[in-house]
Amino acid sequence: MAAGGGGKSDDFQPFPVKDQLPGVDFCVSSSPNWPEAILHGFQHYLVMLGTTVIISSILVPLMGGGNVEKAEVINTILFVAGINTLLQTLFGTRLPVVIGGSYAFVIPIISIALSRRYSILIDPHQRFKHSMRDVQGALIVASFFTMVIGFFGFWGIFARFLSPLAAVPLVILTGLGLYAHGFPQLAKCIEVGLPALVAVVFLSQYVPHLIKSKRAIFDRFAILFSVGIIWAYAEILTAAGAYDNRAPKTQFSCRTDRSGLISAAPWIRIPYPFQWGRPSFNAGDAVAVIAASFVAIIESTGTFIAASRYGSATPMPPSVLSRGVGWLGVGILLDGLFGTGSGSTASVENAGLLGLTRVGSRRVVQISAIFMLFFSVLGKFGAVLASIPLPIVAALYCVLFAYVAAAGLGLLQFCNLNSFRTKFILGFSLFMGLSVPQYFNEYLLVSGRGPVHTKSTWFNNVMQVIFSSPATVAIIIAFFLDCTHSYGHSSVRRDSGRHWWEKFRNFNTDSRSEEFYSLPGNLNRFFPSI
């Protein structure tokens, strides 16, 4: 024993801080064998389908479209998502993230769809086309805002002041902020959704420990197994007539034959720019959608950070994050040109899937983009998969959103949790990030309008969009407090964890940045990261 009463060698010690997450089977720059990579890519495709169908099901009927228009919009979203995912993984952050539809754009687009200027249009199809053209124009304007923020380095400036302490509420509420799409949606058909949730948890967390195998099958492909089993179970219930005399809402949620997509989808159709006609531009619509694109930037930042952790990459240099936001703007531009009806963001559920499978491979996500392009062109085949009952999708969300929230909790290792300043910033930003959006959403649900109701509809929409996003409210509060509260104190830098991320502020300071974030084809010579 050491002199002076030193501790024994087996005394408990704090866990070491890790720049890269250990335990990941395949990091960003590695990949499983091709057959397994293809299956993982298909799994990512299945996961992103849910949000695509939900957003289309909300917006298209309000625009005046029917099942045919909904099927075409879903195929268009998938087609553009495939292109955007390839662009982001090749030239953006280079992280394994899927770029798909965003809930942030739902509020301003609903406002456009319900505008009184369409009341003179009697034909629903004409109303759909006119409202879609207005949405396209607003998305095109918003895309230039996002590209300027990204490509001109403004988001990189923000990232240079972002500490692990401020990033914790951002990433946590990027996942937890979507709780309304989890169990509340699952419970719309509890006899289908709850077994799906149990199946995902059991297959991914318990079976691998019960069945010892050299190959990780059940934990990596728990989504495929769960969806296949519960979808077949839901098909049996539907065929047996379990929902024949139930309420219409129950039938829509539970039945496997009520989506209307399979019969409405074309066999082969290639989406193309301006397929709904020439975009039209309205200043008020554009400003509201710009606010939504700002929310999409913030939520995508949280997703990028989670994906970098689950891909076992080092923290992103600010220039790489800014580059990714620029390419997100290109994605929103493509949304406007093709007419997806919604803007794009980094998919939270797909980032969670990286954690569930422990496969953070860039190649896997690029394969999923190929599936998006393939099934968007072959409409009937894509419609079959898109008709999966939404409570099954919600069950997956309960697990996948939780993984993203857990990635945010993992950033606490960089912070001093014994500091009362740290406790206040964390607790207050998390509480307000949940409480403020709850107030705005409840007010909208009860009164049919937001708590900010001036004569300017666009201003009302801007306030509603920003303050309905938990991640946006949380990062505004956390970032402001972290940059102002006791900032001159000598211990603040270490308490916030800034010293841990300091070496990643510049691209070339740490040699690992080159491995994860450098552009392909030696393009760094023409587009250097600083």
Secondary structure, DSSP 8 states (H G I E B T S, - for coil): --TTT---TTS-------SS-TT-SB-TT----HHHHHHHHHHHHHHHHHHHHHHHHHHHHHHT--HHHHHHHHHHHHHHHHHHHHHHHHHSS-SS--EEE-GGGHHHHHHHHT-GGGTT--SHHHHHHHHHHHHHHHHHHHHHHHHHHHHTSHHHHHHHT--HHHHHHHHHHHHHTTGGGSHHHHGGGHHHHHHHHHHHHIIIIIHHHHS--SS--TTTSHHHHHHHHHHHHHHHHHHTTTTTTS-HHHHHHH-SS-S-HHHHS-SS----TTTT-S----HHHHHHHHHHHHHHHHHHHHHHHHHHHHTT-----HHHHHHHHHHHHHHHHHHHHHT-SS-EEE-HHHHHHHHHHTB--HHHHHHHHHHHHHHHHSHHHHHHHHTS-HHHHHHHHHHHHHHHHHHHHHGGGGS-TT-HHHHHHHHHHHHHHHHHHHHHHHHHHHHSS-S---S-HHHHHHHHHHHT-HHHHHHHHHHHHHHHTTTTSTTHHHHTTHHHHGGGSSTTTSTHHHHHH--GGGGGGTS---
